[in-house]
């Protein structure tokens, strides 16, 4: 038992002393995704495997793996002293002449979206690996969102229609009245109201028409009409692609409240004005107040 404890402690001390640590994987320039449209221009399609060494440690190789769950789809190995090797789906789509260990995709295809990991091996034989990290190659047909908005002032209603551009992989879309104060949507378009269109290349677009929102006392004053489109990774990370925000100034007031009728022998104090959509009275500053004293005598006296 004592020998077993000593062995575990010694191995733990060795792992700390070695100093090699790897990951997490990231995209060059801190990009959140690879743009299919931009191809291999600039730093668009470069995956980086960060690692740290002690001063006396040397890298023998850096190996990349593309995964599908537990299945290996492609491999690429870089070495400062040996020729690079590549296999699987990465064959023919990787820059084989880089002076560093970064993985640069030279020809982008949708099926290169997936999980990647990297392993650094030292000349001593020690190695360490990163965790798998999902890389998205996102393709979109446009950068703008088409919206149609109309306001019915008498009914405090806001009629909206939205048409998003097609996106691969399937996008996450939202539209509705959004409040920063509550950090969420007060009301929004439901899943059943969206029209989903799938195209031959597996990209997807969403649209809806004629969804009406009511502006009432339950809608916060900071609410805006917000539509957004993005892509959600498998770990829940949301990547925003585009959004549109608008507000109609008519939300805060509409005509309403007929002035009180004059009633004999009754005190009245009233103002002409407006009733806001949120059920609040807005006086008209140009109309003076009118008042009648209580218990006035009748006209015959």
Beta strands, then each sheet from edge to edge (+ up, - down):
strand 1: 21-22
strand 2: 26-27
strand 3: 34-35
strand 4: 46-48
strand 5: 51-52
strand 6: 59-68
strand 7: 71-78
strand 8: 85-88
strand 9: 103-104
strand 10: 114-122
strand 11: 127-129
strand 12: 133-135
strand 13: 137-140
strand 14: 146-152
strand 15: 157-163
strand 16: 167-168
strand 17: 172-179
strand 18: 184-188
strand 19: 195-198
strand 20: 204-214
strand 21: 224-232
strand 22: 238-246
strand 23: 254-255
strand 24: 268-270
strand 25: 273-275
strand 26: 281-283
strand 27: 290-292
sheet 1: 1+ 5-
sheet 2: 2+ 4- 9+
sheet 3: 3+ 13+ 16-
sheet 4: 8+ 7- 6+ 10- 11+
sheet 5: 8+ 7- 6+ 10- 12+
sheet 6: 14+ 15- 20+ 19-
sheet 7: 18+ 17- 21+ 22-
sheet 8: 23+ 25- 26+
sheet 9: 24+ 27-
end
